[in-house]
């Protein structure tokens, strides 16, 4: 199986090359990524718990799904693809904000990403892929915020960064 390639970018999100995903994480090189946040009509966020065998952040809770765009794939196309692969459904996604973050992990890998936030609506239960996802749940943003402050070790680094810095952009109650 050929290793997934990530899109290396500069600080303006302009593509400067392609690299195998693991190599980019080992070298902490800036690459394009996306994070999907799916809400229901009660404005609850669908969280996923990462599968136990993931190479970083196993069993931690995070946003609905995230991954990396493929060459020639738009942010929304990538988000829909990954929603289907991880959570077993597709819904309309809207681009929100984007930002750069860097998060080193205990295993020597580093996420250094130009992350695009995608927001969608969905009402049903997902059909999770057990290779990717251990569990899922709906939570209000207030409950996530409270739980994250009491037990930050249960959440992925990128989700904590997004949640803390960009809460007002993912809180869609007024929309």
C-alpha positions as a Python dict, from the first residue, in 0.01 Angstrom:
ca = {
    (1, 'X'): (0, 0, 0),
    (2, 'X'): (136, 342, -97),
    (3, 'X'): (167, 584, 193),
    (4, 'X'): (-66, 880, 187),
    (5, 'X'): (95, 1204, 65),
    (6, 'X'): (34, 1539, 232),
    (7, 'X'): (45, 1877, 61),
    (8, 'X'): (334, 2086, 189),
    (9, 'X'): (244, 2456, 202),
    (10, 'X'): (398, 2788, 295),
    (11, 'X'): (247, 3027, 550),
    (12, 'X'): (11, 3160, 277),
    (13, 'X'): (-129, 2809, 216),
    (14, 'X'): (40, 2794, -124),
    (15, 'X'): (143, 2442, -226),
    (16, 'X'): (521, 2393, -232),
    (17, 'X'): (536, 2016, -268),
    (18, 'X'): (411, 1671, -168),
    (19, 'X'): (559, 1438, 93),
    (20, 'X'): (467, 1106, 257),
    (21, 'X'): (253, 1178, 564),
    (22, 'X'): (483, 1012, 819),
    (23, 'X'): (790, 1194, 685),
    (24, 'X'): (612, 1531, 711),
    (25, 'X'): (515, 1451, 1071),
    (26, 'X'): (868, 1333, 1157),
    (27, 'X'): (1021, 1652, 1010),
    (28, 'X'): (745, 1879, 1151),
    (29, 'X'): (692, 2039, 809),
    (30, 'X'): (394, 2267, 749),
    (31, 'X'): (124, 2088, 551),
    (32, 'X'): (-243, 2136, 463),
    (33, 'X'): (-510, 1974, 678),
    (34, 'X'): (-877, 2009, 766),
    (35, 'X'): (-1095, 1964, 1074),
    (36, 'X'): (-1467, 1888, 1039),
    (37, 'X'): (-1721, 1998, 1300),
    (38, 'X'): (-2070, 1849, 1254),
    (39, 'X'): (-2361, 1981, 1461),
    (40, 'X'): (-2720, 1863, 1509),
    (41, 'X'): (-3030, 2083, 1541),
    (42, 'X'): (-2969, 2114, 1918),
    (43, 'X'): (-2630, 2275, 1838),
    (44, 'X'): (-2453, 1970, 1982),
    (45, 'X'): (-2119, 1876, 1832),
    (46, 'X'): (-2054, 1520, 1713),
    (47, 'X'): (-1732, 1407, 1879),
    (48, 'X'): (-1533, 1098, 1794),
    (49, 'X'): (-1299, 895, 2009),
    (50, 'X'): (-997, 792, 1804),
    (51, 'X'): (-934, 419, 1759),
    (52, 'X'): (-699, 252, 2008),
    (53, 'X'): (-435, 160, 1746),
    (54, 'X'): (-387, 512, 1599),
    (55, 'X'): (-18, 608, 1572),
    (56, 'X'): (-79, 921, 1778),
    (57, 'X'): (-354, 1036, 2013),
    (58, 'X'): (-521, 692, 2044),
    (59, 'X'): (-847, 677, 2243),
    (60, 'X'): (-863, 1057, 2274),
    (61, 'X'): (-1179, 1256, 2202),
    (62, 'X'): (-1175, 1506, 1917),
    (63, 'X'): (-1393, 1687, 1666),
    (64, 'X'): (-1605, 1492, 1416),
    (65, 'X'): (-1313, 1409, 1188),
    (66, 'X'): (-989, 1549, 1048),
    (67, 'X'): (-730, 1454, 794),
    (68, 'X'): (-527, 1583, 502),
    (69, 'X'): (-634, 1696, 157),
    (70, 'X'): (-503, 1501, -139),
    (71, 'X'): (-337, 1667, -439),
    (72, 'X'): (-605, 1839, -647),
    (73, 'X'): (-878, 1791, -384),
    (74, 'X'): (-1067, 2091, -242),
    (75, 'X'): (-1109, 2134, 133),
    (76, 'X'): (-1480, 2046, 112),
    (77, 'X'): (-1420, 1741, -112),
    (78, 'X'): (-1157, 1618, 134),
    (79, 'X'): (-1386, 1675, 432),
    (80, 'X'): (-1672, 1483, 271),
    (81, 'X'): (-1439, 1196, 173),
    (82, 'X'): (-1304, 1163, 526),
    (83, 'X'): (-1647, 1193, 689),
    (84, 'X'): (-1756, 895, 479),
    (85, 'X'): (-1438, 697, 556),
    (86, 'X'): (-1442, 758, 932),
    (87, 'X'): (-1802, 828, 1030),
    (88, 'X'): (-1998, 654, 751),
    (89, 'X'): (-2200, 953, 629),
    (90, 'X'): (-2170, 1263, 415),
    (91, 'X'): (-2329, 1604, 465),
    (92, 'X'): (-2287, 1950, 319),
    (93, 'X'): (-1982, 2130, 458),
    (94, 'X'): (-1905, 2499, 469),
    (95, 'X'): (-1557, 2647, 500),
    (96, 'X'): (-1507, 2858, 809),
    (97, 'X'): (-1165, 2982, 922),
    (98, 'X'): (-812, 2853, 876),
    (99, 'X'): (-501, 2884, 1092),
    (100, 'X'): (-155, 2738, 1151),
    (101, 'X'): (-73, 2531, 1458),
    (102, 'X'): (210, 2310, 1577),
    (103, 'X'): (164, 2025, 1826),
    (104, 'X'): (446, 1784, 1916),
    (105, 'X'): (361, 1434, 2043),
    (106, 'X'): (535, 1199, 2287),
    (107, 'X'): (619, 958, 2003),
    (108, 'X'): (847, 1212, 1832),
    (109, 'X'): (597, 1313, 1564),
    (110, 'X'): (470, 1669, 1523),
    (111, 'X'): (152, 1802, 1368),
    (112, 'X'): (242, 2130, 1195),
    (113, 'X'): (-65, 2213, 996),
    (114, 'X'): (-237, 2483, 799),
    (115, 'X'): (-580, 2370, 921),
    (116, 'X'): (-907, 2452, 745),
    (117, 'X'): (-1219, 2435, 963),
    (118, 'X'): (-1527, 2288, 793),
    (119, 'X'): (-1873, 2301, 951),
    (120, 'X'): (-2176, 2086, 871),
    (121, 'X'): (-2516, 1977, 1001),
    (122, 'X'): (-2639, 1620, 1050),
    (123, 'X'): (-2912, 1468, 1264),
    (124, 'X'): (-2862, 1090, 1261),
    (125, 'X'): (-2621, 851, 1428),
    (126, 'X'): (-2303, 784, 1230),
    (127, 'X'): (-2199, 441, 1105),
    (128, 'X'): (-1846, 453, 1247),
    (129, 'X'): (-1551, 273, 1091),
    (130, 'X'): (-1390, 75, 1379),
    (131, 'X'): (-1050, 100, 1209),
    (132, 'X'): (-1064, 477, 1263),
    (133, 'X'): (-1312, 545, 1544),
    (134, 'X'): (-1361, 377, 1882),
    (135, 'X'): (-1675, 566, 1987),
    (136, 'X'): (-1877, 882, 1925),
    (137, 'X'): (-2122, 1113, 2107),
    (138, 'X'): (-2311, 1440, 2079),
    (139, 'X'): (-2210, 1713, 2326),
    (140, 'X'): (-2306, 2076, 2367),
    (141, 'X'): (-2017, 2319, 2326),
    (142, 'X'): (-2064, 2427, 2686),
    (143, 'X'): (-2031, 2065, 2804),
    (144, 'X'): (-1719, 2017, 2589),
    (145, 'X'): (-1567, 2336, 2729),
    (146, 'X'): (-1639, 2230, 3087),
    (147, 'X'): (-1516, 1872, 3040),
    (148, 'X'): (-1204, 1988, 2856),
    (149, 'X'): (-1111, 2224, 3141),
    (150, 'X'): (-1156, 1946, 3400),
    (151, 'X'): (-998, 1660, 3198),
    (152, 'X'): (-780, 1802, 2916),
    (153, 'X'): (-588, 1474, 2890),
    (154, 'X'): (-896, 1312, 2732),
    (155, 'X'): (-882, 1538, 2423),
    (156, 'X'): (-650, 1567, 2122),
    (157, 'X'): (-404, 1855, 2116),
    (158, 'X'): (-542, 2004, 1794),
    (159, 'X'): (-899, 1993, 1923),
    (160, 'X'): (-796, 2180, 2240),
    (161, 'X'): (-615, 2442, 2029),
    (162, 'X'): (-909, 2488, 1792),
    (163, 'X'): (-1161, 2494, 2072),
    (164, 'X'): (-975, 2747, 2284),
    (165, 'X'): (-873, 2987, 2008),
    (166, 'X'): (-1168, 2962, 1773),
    (167, 'X'): (-1469, 2883, 1992),
    (168, 'X'): (-1663, 3180, 1851),
    (169, 'X'): (-1615, 3055, 1493),
    (170, 'X'): (-1735, 2701, 1561),
    (171, 'X'): (-2024, 2810, 1783),
    (172, 'X'): (-2300, 2830, 1523),
    (173, 'X'): (-2595, 2913, 1751),
    (174, 'X'): (-2648, 3253, 1593),
    (175, 'X'): (-2628, 3128, 1234),
}
